[in-house]
């Protein structure tokens, strides 16, 4: 069987289409978004990491979880939603994610605010040959196997198995940590292995 090699952008687009079709199929089997009272997504399935839960959809169907619109404001213990409805709340869990920050590195070293940082292969700084980051990019899978691949990439770089491109090429190829789509894990890991000649 011949090996078919395609440019990484084409492979990524193909995986996006397949991933999107798979997620939409799962959503339709579960009762689609409107049937469960969930808002229709405004992004494509690969633009955020999916949250996996075996209990969430059954709990929705049994009425153990109620879906509400966005919060408009708080009034004491009452929460008012954007549709004008209100509920009394015993506890509010405000879970919005996190802000990318490296307080131990000055903006002068980073060359920008941390939220605007772009790295070569999501690892190497464009201007500093000895500044690397592990596990900072958005992913569609578990972070730990990819962090291991990134660590191996750095180790092989530091032991001379391969060399970084020059700073201008790193800047040209740099990818934003905060504003890129989550990486497609298998393709990204393959990209790292190819760099080191271990694909």
FIROMAR-675325 format. One record per residue: residue in one letter; residue number from 1; x, y, z of N, C-alpha, C, CB in turn. Coordinates in Angstrom, 1 decimal, decimal comma. Glycine has a CB too. Layout:
BEGIN
SITE type seq   n_px   n_py   n_pz  ca_px  ca_py  ca_pz   c_px   c_py   c_pz  cb_px  cb_py  cb_pz
SITE    A NUM      X      Y      Z      X      Y      Z      X      Y      Z      X      Y      Z
...
END
This chain:
BEGIN
SITE type seq   n_px   n_py   n_pz  ca_px  ca_py  ca_pz   c_px   c_py   c_pz  cb_px  cb_py  cb_pz
SITE    X   1    0,9   -1,2    0,0    0,0    0,0    0,0    0,9    1,2    0,0   -1,0    0,0    1,2
SITE    X   2    0,8    2,1   -1,0    1,6    3,3   -1,0    1,2    4,3    0,1    1,5    4,0   -2,4
SITE    X   3    2,2    5,1    0,5    2,0    6,1    1,5    1,7    7,4    0,8    3,3    6,3    2,4
SITE    X   4    0,6    8,1    1,2    0,2    9,3    0,6    0,6   10,4    1,5   -1,4    9,3    0,4
SITE    X   5    1,4   11,4    0,9    1,9   12,5    1,7    1,1   13,7    1,2    3,4   12,7    1,6
SITE    X   6    0,5   14,5    2,2   -0,2   15,7    1,8    0,4   16,8    2,7   -1,7   15,6    2,0
SITE    X   7    0,3   18,1    2,2    0,8   19,2    3,0    0,0   19,3    4,3    0,6   20,5    2,2
SITE    X   8    0,7   19,8    5,3    0,1   19,8    6,7   -1,2   20,6    6,7    1,0   20,3    7,7
SITE    X   9   -1,3   21,7    5,9   -2,5   22,5    5,9   -3,7   21,7    5,4   -2,3   23,8    5,1
SITE    X  10   -3,5   20,9    4,3   -4,5   20,1    3,7   -4,9   18,9    4,7   -4,1   19,5    2,4
SITE    X  11   -4,0   18,3    5,4   -4,3   17,3    6,3   -5,1   17,9    7,5   -3,0   16,6    6,9
SITE    X  12   -4,8   19,1    7,9   -5,5   19,7    9,0   -6,9   20,0    8,6   -4,8   21,0    9,5
SITE    X  13   -7,1   20,5    7,4   -8,4   20,9    6,9   -9,3   19,6    6,8   -8,3   21,6    5,5
SITE    X  14   -8,7   18,5    6,3   -9,4   17,2    6,2   -9,8   16,7    7,6   -8,5   16,2    5,5
SITE    X  15   -8,9   16,8    8,6   -9,2   16,3    9,9  -10,3   17,2   10,5   -8,0   16,3   10,8
SITE    X  16  -10,2   18,5   10,3  -11,3   19,4   10,7  -12,7   19,0   10,2  -11,0   20,9   10,3
SITE    X  17  -12,7   18,7    8,9  -14,0   18,3    8,3  -14,5   17,0    9,0  -13,9   18,1    6,8
SITE    X  18  -13,6   16,0    9,2  -14,0   14,8    9,7  -14,4   14,9   11,2  -12,9   13,7    9,6
SITE    X  19  -13,6   15,7   11,9  -13,9   15,9   13,4  -15,3   16,6   13,5  -12,8   16,8   14,0
SITE    X  20  -15,5   17,7   12,7  -16,8   18,4   12,7  -17,9   17,5   12,4  -16,7   19,5   11,7
SITE    X  21  -17,8   16,7   11,4  -18,9   15,8   11,0  -19,2   14,8   12,2  -18,6   15,0    9,7
SITE    X  22  -18,1   14,3   12,8  -18,3   13,3   13,9  -19,0   14,0   15,1  -16,9   12,8   14,4
SITE    X  23  -18,6   15,2   15,5  -19,2   15,9   16,6  -20,6   16,2   16,3  -18,4   17,1   17,0
SITE    X  24  -20,9   16,6   15,1  -22,3   16,9   14,8  -23,2   15,7   14,8  -22,4   17,6   13,3
SITE    X  25  -22,6   14,6   14,3  -23,3   13,3   14,4  -23,7   12,9   15,8  -22,6   12,2   13,7
SITE    X  26  -22,7   13,0   16,7  -22,9   12,7   18,1  -24,0   13,6   18,7  -21,6   12,8   18,9
SITE    X  27  -24,0   14,9   18,3  -25,0   15,9   18,9  -26,4   15,5   18,4  -24,6   17,3   18,4
SITE    X  28  -26,5   15,1   17,1  -27,8   14,7   16,6  -28,3   13,5   17,3  -27,7   14,5   15,1
SITE    X  29  -27,5   12,5   17,5  -27,9   11,3   18,2  -28,4   11,6   19,6  -26,8   10,2   18,3
SITE    X  30  -27,7   12,6   20,3  -28,1   12,9   21,6  -29,4   13,8   21,7  -26,9   13,7   22,3
SITE    X  31  -29,8   14,3   20,6  -31,1   15,1   20,6  -30,8   16,5   20,1  -31,6   15,1   22,0
SITE    X  32  -29,7   16,7   19,5  -29,3   18,0   19,0  -29,4   19,1   20,1  -30,2   18,4   17,8
SITE    X  33  -28,9   20,3   19,8  -28,8   21,3   20,8  -30,2   21,8   21,2  -28,0   22,4   20,3
SITE    X  34  -31,0   22,2   20,2  -32,3   22,8   20,6  -33,2   21,8   21,3  -33,0   23,2   19,3
SITE    X  35  -33,1   20,5   21,0  -33,9   19,5   21,8  -33,5   19,4   23,2  -33,8   18,2   21,1
SITE    X  36  -32,3   19,8   23,5  -31,8   19,7   24,9  -31,8   21,0   25,6  -30,4   19,1   24,9
SITE    X  37  -32,3   22,1   24,9  -32,4   23,4   25,5  -31,0   24,1   25,5  -32,8   23,3   26,9
SITE    X  38  -30,1   23,6   24,7  -28,8   24,2   24,6  -28,7   25,2   23,5  -27,7   23,2   24,5
SITE    X  39  -28,0   26,3   23,6  -27,9   27,2   22,5  -27,1   26,6   21,3  -27,2   28,6   22,9
SITE    X  40  -27,4   27,0   20,1  -26,6   26,5   19,0  -25,2   27,1   19,0  -27,3   26,9   17,6
SITE    X  41  -24,2   26,2   18,9  -22,8   26,8   18,9  -22,6   27,8   17,8  -21,8   25,6   18,8
SITE    X  42  -21,8   28,8   18,2  -21,4   29,8   17,2  -20,0   29,6   16,6  -21,5   31,2   17,9
SITE    X  43  -19,3   28,5   17,0  -18,0   28,2   16,5  -18,0   26,8   15,9  -16,9   28,3   17,7
SITE    X  44  -17,0   26,4   15,2  -16,9   25,1   14,6  -16,4   24,2   15,7  -15,9   25,1   13,4
SITE    X  45  -16,6   22,8   15,6  -16,3   21,9   16,7  -14,8   21,9   17,1  -16,7   20,5   16,3
SITE    X  46  -13,9   22,2   16,1  -12,5   22,1   16,4  -11,9   23,4   17,0  -11,7   21,7   15,2
SITE    X  47  -12,7   24,4   17,1  -12,2   25,7   17,6  -12,1   25,8   19,1  -13,1   26,8   17,1
SITE    X  48  -12,7   24,8   19,8  -12,5   24,7   21,2  -12,4   23,3   21,6  -13,7   25,4   22,0
SITE    X  49  -11,7   23,0   22,7  -11,6   21,6   23,2  -12,9   21,1   23,6  -10,5   21,5   24,3
SITE    X  50  -13,4   20,0   23,2  -14,7   19,5   23,6  -14,6   19,0   25,1  -15,1   18,3   22,8
SITE    X  51  -15,7   19,2   25,8  -15,8   18,8   27,2  -16,5   17,4   27,2  -16,5   19,8   28,1
SITE    X  52  -15,9   16,4   27,7  -16,5   15,1   27,6  -17,1   14,7   28,9  -15,4   14,0   27,3
SITE    X  53  -18,4   14,3   28,9  -19,0   13,9   30,1  -20,1   12,9   29,8  -19,7   15,1   30,8
SITE    X  54  -20,1   11,7   30,5  -21,1   10,7   30,3  -22,4   11,0   31,0  -20,6    9,3   30,7
SITE    X  55  -22,4   12,0   31,9  -23,5   12,3   32,8  -24,3   13,5   32,4  -23,1   12,4   34,2
SITE    X  56  -23,7   14,4   31,6  -24,3   15,7   31,4  -25,6   15,6   30,5  -23,3   16,6   30,6
SITE    X  57  -25,5   14,9   29,4  -26,7   14,8   28,5  -27,8   14,0   29,2  -26,4   14,2   27,2
SITE    X  58  -27,6   12,9   29,8  -28,6   12,2   30,6  -29,3   13,1   31,7  -28,1   10,9   31,2
SITE    X  59  -28,4   13,9   32,4  -29,0   14,7   33,4  -29,8   15,8   32,8  -27,8   15,4   34,2
SITE    X  60  -29,5   16,3   31,6  -30,3   17,3   30,9  -31,7   16,7   30,6  -29,6   17,8   29,6
SITE    X  61  -31,6   15,5   30,0  -32,8   14,8   29,6  -33,8   14,5   30,8  -32,5   13,5   28,9
SITE    X  62  -33,2   14,2   31,9  -34,0   13,9   33,1  -34,5   15,2   33,9  -33,2   13,0   34,1
SITE    X  63  -34,0   16,3   33,4  -34,4   17,6   34,0  -33,6   17,9   35,3  -35,8   17,6   34,3
SITE    X  64  -32,5   17,2   35,6  -31,7   17,4   36,7  -30,8   18,7   36,6  -30,8   16,2   37,1
SITE    X  65  -30,6   19,1   35,3  -29,9   20,3   35,0  -30,8   21,2   34,1  -28,5   20,0   34,2
SITE    X  66  -30,9   22,4   34,5  -31,6   23,4   33,7  -30,7   24,3   33,0  -32,7   24,2   34,5
SITE    X  67  -30,9   24,5   31,7  -30,1   25,4   30,9  -30,7   26,8   31,0  -30,0   24,9   29,4
SITE    X  68  -29,8   27,8   31,3  -30,2   29,2   31,4  -29,5   30,0   30,4  -30,0   29,7   32,8
SITE    X  69  -30,0   31,2   30,0  -29,2   32,1   29,1  -28,1   32,7   29,9  -30,1   33,1   28,5
SITE    X  70  -27,4   33,6   29,2  -26,3   34,3   29,9  -26,7   35,1   31,1  -25,6   35,3   28,9
SITE    X  71  -25,8   35,3   32,0  -26,1   36,2   33,2  -26,0   37,6   32,8  -25,1   35,8   34,4
SITE    X  72  -27,1   38,4   33,2  -27,1   39,8   32,9  -26,6   40,6   34,1  -28,5   40,3   32,6
SITE    X  73  -27,0   40,2   35,3  -26,5   40,8   36,5  -26,8   40,0   37,8  -27,0   42,3   36,6
SITE    X  74  -26,2   40,4   38,9  -26,5   39,9   40,2  -27,2   40,9   41,0  -25,2   39,4   40,9
SITE    X  75  -28,2   40,4   41,8  -28,9   41,3   42,7  -29,0   40,6   44,1  -30,3   41,7   42,1
SITE    X  76  -28,0   40,8   44,9  -27,9   40,0   46,2  -27,7   38,6   45,9  -29,2   40,3   47,0
SITE    X  77  -28,7   37,7   46,4  -28,6   36,3   46,1  -29,3   35,9   44,8  -29,2   35,5   47,2
SITE    X  78  -29,9   36,9   44,1  -30,6   36,6   42,9  -29,7   36,8   41,7  -31,9   37,5   42,8
SITE    X  79  -29,9   35,9   40,7  -29,2   36,0   39,4  -30,2   36,4   38,4  -28,4   34,7   39,1
SITE    X  80  -30,0   37,4   37,6  -30,9   37,8   36,5  -30,2   37,5   35,2  -31,3   39,3   36,6
SITE    X  81  -31,0   36,8   34,4  -30,5   36,4   33,1  -30,9   37,3   32,0  -31,0   35,0   32,7
SITE    X  82  -30,2   37,2   30,8  -30,5   38,1   29,7  -31,9   38,0   29,1  -29,5   37,8   28,6
SITE    X  83  -32,6   37,0   29,4  -34,0   36,9   29,0  -35,0   37,5   30,0  -34,4   35,5   28,7
SITE    X  84  -34,4   38,1   31,1  -35,3   38,7   32,1  -35,7   37,8   33,3  -36,5   39,3   31,5
SITE    X  85  -35,4   36,5   33,1  -35,8   35,6   34,2  -34,8   35,7   35,4  -35,8   34,1   33,7
SITE    X  86  -35,2   35,3   36,6  -34,4   35,4   37,8  -34,4   34,1   38,6  -34,8   36,6   38,6
SITE    X  87  -33,4   33,8   39,3  -33,4   32,7   40,2  -32,6   33,1   41,5  -32,7   31,4   39,6
SITE    X  88  -33,0   32,5   42,6  -32,3   32,7   43,8  -31,2   31,6   43,9  -33,2   32,6   45,1
SITE    X  89  -30,0   32,0   44,1  -28,8   31,1   44,1  -28,2   30,9   45,4  -27,8   31,5   43,0
SITE    X  90  -28,0   29,7   45,8  -27,2   29,4   47,0  -25,7   29,5   46,8  -27,5   28,0   47,6
SITE    X  91  -25,3   29,1   45,7  -23,8   29,1   45,3  -23,7   29,5   43,8  -23,2   27,7   45,6
SITE    X  92  -22,7   30,3   43,5  -22,4   30,6   42,1  -21,0   30,2   41,9  -22,6   32,2   41,8
SITE    X  93  -20,8   29,3   40,9  -19,4   28,9   40,5  -19,1   29,6   39,2  -19,3   27,3   40,3
SITE    X  94  -18,2   30,5   39,3  -17,8   31,4   38,2  -16,6   30,8   37,5  -17,6   32,9   38,6
SITE    X  95  -16,8   29,9   36,5  -15,7   29,2   35,9  -15,5   29,7   34,5  -15,9   27,7   35,9
SITE    X  96  -14,5   30,6   34,2  -14,4   31,2   32,9  -13,0   30,8   32,3  -14,5   32,7   33,1
SITE    X  97  -12,3   29,9   32,8  -11,0   29,6   32,3   -9,9   30,4   33,0  -11,0   29,9   30,8
SITE    X  98   -8,8   30,7   32,3   -7,7   31,4   32,9   -7,1   32,3   31,9   -6,7   30,4   33,4
SITE    X  99   -6,3   33,2   32,4   -5,5   34,1   31,5   -4,1   33,7   31,5   -5,6   35,6   32,1
SITE    X 100   -3,5   33,5   30,3   -2,1   33,1   30,1   -1,2   34,2   30,7   -1,8   32,9   28,6
SITE    X 101   -0,3   33,7   31,6    0,5   34,7   32,3    1,8   34,0   32,7   -0,2   35,2   33,5
SITE    X 102    2,9   34,7   32,5    4,3   34,3   32,9    4,9   35,4   33,8    5,2   34,0   31,7
SITE    X 103    4,4   35,5   35,1    4,8   36,6   35,9    6,3   36,6   36,2    4,1   36,6   37,2
SITE    X 104    7,0   35,5   36,0    8,4   35,4   36,3    9,3   35,8   35,1    8,8   33,9   36,7
SITE    X 105    8,6   36,2   34,0    9,3   36,7   32,8    8,8   38,1   32,5    9,1   35,8   31,6
SITE    X 106    9,8   39,0   32,3    9,3   40,4   32,0    8,8   40,5   30,6   10,5   41,4   32,2
SITE    X 107    8,0   41,5   30,3    7,5   41,8   29,0    8,7   42,0   28,0    6,5   43,0   29,0
SITE    X 108    9,8   42,6   28,6   11,0   42,8   27,8   11,6   41,5   27,2   12,1   43,6   28,6
SITE    X 109   11,5   40,4   28,1   12,0   39,1   27,7   11,1   38,5   26,7   12,2   38,2   28,9
SITE    X 110    9,8   38,5   27,0    8,8   37,9   26,1    8,6   38,7   24,8    7,4   37,9   26,8
SITE    X 111    8,9   40,0   24,8    8,7   40,8   23,6    7,3   41,2   23,4    9,2   40,0   22,5
SITE    X 112    6,4   40,8   24,3    4,9   41,2   24,1    4,3   40,8   25,5    4,3   40,4   22,9
SITE    X 113    3,0   41,1   25,5    2,2   40,7   26,6    2,0   39,1   26,5    0,8   41,4   26,7
SITE    X 114    2,0   38,4   27,6    1,9   36,9   27,5    0,7   36,5   26,7    1,8   36,4   28,9
SITE    X 115   -0,4   37,2   26,7   -1,6   36,8   25,9   -1,4   36,9   24,4   -2,8   37,6   26,4
SITE    X 116   -0,4   37,6   24,0   -0,1   37,8   22,6    1,1   37,0   22,1    0,2   39,3   22,3
SITE    X 117    1,6   36,1   23,0    2,8   35,3   22,7    2,6   34,3   21,6    3,4   34,6   23,9
SITE    X 118    3,5   34,3   20,6    3,4   33,3   19,5    4,8   32,6   19,5    3,1   34,0   18,1
SITE    X 119    4,7   31,3   19,3    5,9   30,5   19,4    6,1   29,6   18,2    5,9   29,7   20,7
SITE    X 120    7,3   29,3   17,9    7,6   28,3   16,8    7,3   26,9   17,4    9,1   28,4   16,4
SITE    X 121    6,5   26,2   16,6    6,0   24,9   17,0    5,3   24,9   18,4    7,2   23,9   17,1
SITE    X 122    4,8   26,1   18,8    4,2   26,3   20,1    5,1   26,0   21,2    2,9   25,3   20,3
SITE    X 123    6,4   26,1   20,9    7,4   25,7   22,0    8,5   26,8   22,1    8,1   24,4   21,6
SITE    X 124    9,2   27,1   20,9   10,4   27,9   20,9   10,1   29,4   20,7   11,4   27,4   19,9
SITE    X 125   10,7   30,2   21,5   10,6   31,7   21,3   11,3   32,1   20,0   11,2   32,5   22,5
SITE    X 126   10,7   33,1   19,3   11,3   33,5   18,1   12,6   34,2   18,2   10,3   34,4   17,3
SITE    X 127   12,8   34,9   19,3   14,0   35,7   19,4   15,1   35,2   20,3   13,7   37,1   19,8
SITE    X 128   14,7   34,2   21,2   15,6   33,7   22,2   15,8   32,2   21,9   15,1   33,9   23,6
SITE    X 129   17,0   31,8   21,5   17,3   30,4   21,2   17,2   29,4   22,3   18,7   30,3   20,6
SITE    X 130   17,2   30,0   23,6   17,2   29,1   24,7   16,0   29,3   25,6   18,5   29,4   25,5
SITE    X 131   14,9   29,8   25,1   13,7   30,0   25,8   12,6   29,1   25,2   13,3   31,5   25,9
SITE    X 132   12,1   28,2   26,0   11,1   27,2   25,5    9,9   27,1   26,5   11,7   25,8   25,4
SITE    X 133    8,8   26,7   26,0    7,5   26,6   26,7    6,9   25,2   26,5    6,5   27,8   26,4
SITE    X 134    6,4   24,6   27,5    5,8   23,3   27,3    4,4   23,3   27,9    6,7   22,2   28,1
SITE    X 135    3,5   22,7   27,1    2,1   22,6   27,6    1,3   23,9   27,7    2,1   22,0   28,9
SITE    X 136    1,6   24,8   26,8    0,9   26,1   26,9   -0,2   26,3   25,8    1,9   27,2   26,8
SITE    X 137   -0,2   25,4   24,8   -1,1   25,7   23,7   -2,4   25,0   23,9   -0,5   25,1   22,3
SITE    X 138   -3,4   25,4   23,2   -4,8   24,8   23,3   -4,8   23,5   22,5   -5,9   25,7   22,8
SITE    X 139   -5,4   22,4   23,1   -5,4   21,1   22,4   -6,8   20,5   22,3   -4,5   20,2   23,2
SITE    X 140   -6,9   19,5   21,5   -8,2   18,8   21,4   -8,1   17,4   22,1   -8,6   18,6   19,9
SITE    X 141   -7,0   17,2   22,8   -6,8   15,9   23,4   -6,3   16,1   24,8   -5,8   15,0   22,6
SITE    X 142   -5,8   15,1   25,4   -5,1   15,2   26,7   -3,8   16,0   26,5   -4,8   13,9   27,4
SITE    X 143   -3,4   16,9   27,4   -2,2   17,7   27,3   -1,0   16,9   27,5   -2,2   18,9   28,2
SITE    X 144   -1,0   15,9   28,4    0,2   15,2   28,9    1,0   14,5   27,8   -0,2   14,2   30,0
SITE    X 145    0,4   13,7   26,9    1,2   13,1   25,9    1,8   14,1   25,0    0,3   12,1   25,1
SITE    X 146    1,2   15,2   24,7    1,8   16,3   23,9    2,9   17,0   24,6    0,7   17,3   23,4
SITE    X 147    2,7   17,2   25,9    3,8   17,8   26,7    5,0   17,0   26,7    3,3   18,1   28,2
SITE    X 148    4,8   15,6   26,7    5,9   14,7   26,7    6,6   14,8   25,3    5,5   13,3   26,9
SITE    X 149    5,9   14,9   24,2    6,5   15,1   22,9    7,2   16,4   22,8    5,4   15,0   21,8
SITE    X 150    6,7   17,4   23,4    7,4   18,7   23,3    8,7   18,7   24,1    6,5   19,8   23,9
SITE    X 151    8,6   18,0   25,3    9,8   17,8   26,1   10,9   17,0   25,4    9,5   17,1   27,4
SITE    X 152   10,5   16,0   24,7   11,5   15,2   23,9   12,0   16,0   22,7   10,8   13,9   23,3
SITE    X 153   11,2   16,9   22,1   11,6   17,8   21,0   12,7   18,7   21,6   10,4   18,6   20,5
SITE    X 154   12,5   19,3   22,7   13,5   20,2   23,3   14,8   19,4   23,7   12,9   20,9   24,6
SITE    X 155   14,6   18,2   24,3   15,8   17,5   24,7   16,7   17,1   23,4   15,4   16,2   25,4
SITE    X 156   16,0   16,7   22,3   16,7   16,4   21,1   17,3   17,6   20,5   15,8   15,7   20,1
SITE    X 157   16,7   18,7   20,6   17,3   20,0   20,1   18,5   20,3   20,9   16,2   21,1   20,2
SITE    X 158   18,4   20,3   22,2   19,6   20,7   23,1   20,7   19,7   23,0   19,1   20,7   24,5
SITE    X 159   20,5   18,4   22,6   21,6   17,5   22,4   22,1   17,5   21,0   21,1   16,1   22,8
SITE    X 160   21,6   18,4   20,1   22,2   18,5   18,8   21,6   17,6   17,7   23,6   18,4   18,8
SITE    X 161   20,5   16,9   18,0   19,9   16,0   17,0   19,4   16,8   15,8   18,9   15,2   17,6
SITE    X 162   19,0   18,0   16,0   18,5   18,9   14,9   18,7   20,3   15,4   17,0   18,6   14,6
SITE    X 163   18,5   21,3   14,5   18,7   22,7   14,8   17,4   23,5   14,5   19,9   23,3   14,0
SITE    X 164   17,3   24,6   15,3   16,2   25,5   15,1   16,4   26,3   13,8   16,0   26,5   16,3
SITE    X 165   15,4   26,6   13,1   15,5   27,6   12,0   15,9   29,0   12,6   14,2   27,7   11,1
SITE    X 166   16,4   29,9   11,8   16,8   31,2   12,3   15,6   32,0   12,8   17,5   32,0   11,2
SITE    X 167   15,9   33,1   13,5   14,8   33,8   14,2   13,8   34,3   13,2   15,4   35,0   14,9
SITE    X 168   14,2   34,8   12,0   13,2   35,3   11,0   12,2   34,2   10,6   13,9   35,9    9,8
SITE    X 169   12,7   33,0   10,4   11,8   31,8   10,0   10,9   31,5   11,2   12,7   30,6    9,6
SITE    X 170   11,5   31,5   12,4   10,7   31,2   13,6    9,6   32,2   13,8   11,5   31,2   14,9
SITE    X 171    9,9   33,5   13,5    8,8   34,6   13,6    7,8   34,3   12,6    9,5   36,0   13,5
SITE    X 172    8,2   34,0   11,4    7,2   33,8   10,2    6,3   32,6   10,5    8,0   33,5    8,9
SITE    X 173    6,9   31,5   11,2    6,1   30,3   11,4    5,5   30,3   12,8    7,0   29,1   11,2
SITE    X 174    5,7   31,3   13,6    5,2   31,3   15,0    3,6   31,2   15,0    5,6   32,5   15,8
SITE    X 175    3,1   30,5   16,0    1,7   30,3   16,2    1,3   30,9   17,5    1,3   28,8   16,0
SITE    X 176    0,2   31,6   17,5   -0,3   32,2   18,7   -0,7   31,2   19,8   -1,5   33,2   18,4
SITE    X 177   -0,3   31,4   21,0   -0,8   30,5   22,1   -2,3   30,7   22,4    0,1   30,6   23,3
SITE    X 178   -2,7   31,9   22,4   -4,0   32,3   22,8   -5,1   32,3   21,7   -4,0   33,6   23,6
SITE    X 179   -4,6   32,6   20,5   -5,6   32,9   19,4   -5,6   31,9   18,3   -5,3   34,2   18,9
SITE    X 180   -4,9   30,8   18,4   -4,9   29,7   17,4   -6,0   28,7   17,8   -3,6   29,0   17,3
SITE    X 181   -6,5   28,0   16,8   -7,4   26,9   17,0   -6,6   25,9   17,9   -7,9   26,3   15,7
SITE    X 182   -7,3   25,0   18,7   -6,6   24,0   19,4   -5,9   23,1   18,4   -7,6   23,1   20,2
SITE    X 183   -4,7   22,6   18,8   -3,9   21,7   17,9   -4,6   20,3   17,7   -2,5   21,5   18,4
SITE    X 184   -4,5   19,8   16,5   -4,9   18,4   16,3   -3,8   17,5   16,7   -5,3   18,2   14,8
SITE    X 185   -4,0   16,8   17,8   -2,9   16,2   18,5   -2,0   15,3   17,7   -3,4   15,4   19,7
SITE    X 186   -2,6   14,3   17,0   -1,7   13,4   16,2   -0,9   14,1   15,2   -2,6   12,3   15,5
SITE    X 187   -1,5   15,1   14,4   -0,8   15,8   13,4    0,3   16,6   14,0   -1,7   16,7   12,6
SITE    X 188    0,1   17,2   15,1    1,1   18,1   15,8    2,2   17,2   16,3    0,5   18,9   17,0
SITE    X 189    1,9   16,1   17,0    3,0   15,2   17,5    3,8   14,7   16,3    2,4   14,0   18,3
SITE    X 190    3,2   14,4   15,2    3,9   13,9   14,0    4,9   15,0   13,5    2,9   13,5   12,9
SITE    X 191    4,4   16,2   13,5    5,2   17,4   13,1    6,4   17,5   14,0    4,4   18,7   13,2
SITE    X 192    6,3   17,3   15,3    7,4   17,4   16,2    8,4   16,2   15,9    7,0   17,3   17,6
SITE    X 193    7,9   15,0   15,7    8,8   13,9   15,4    9,5   14,1   14,1    7,9   12,6   15,4
SITE    X 194    8,8   14,6   13,1    9,5   14,9   11,8   10,7   15,8   12,0    8,4   15,4   10,8
SITE    X 195   10,5   16,8   12,8   11,6   17,8   13,0   12,9   17,1   13,5   11,2   18,8   14,1
SITE    X 196   12,7   16,1   14,3   13,8   15,4   15,0   14,3   14,2   14,1   13,5   14,9   16,4
SITE    X 197   13,6   13,9   13,0   14,0   12,8   12,1   13,5   11,5   12,7   15,5   12,8   11,9
SITE    X 198   12,5   11,5   13,5   12,0   10,2   14,1   10,6   10,0   13,8   12,1   10,3   15,6
SITE    X 199   10,1   10,4   12,6    8,7   10,1   12,3    8,4    8,6   12,0    8,3   10,9   11,0
END
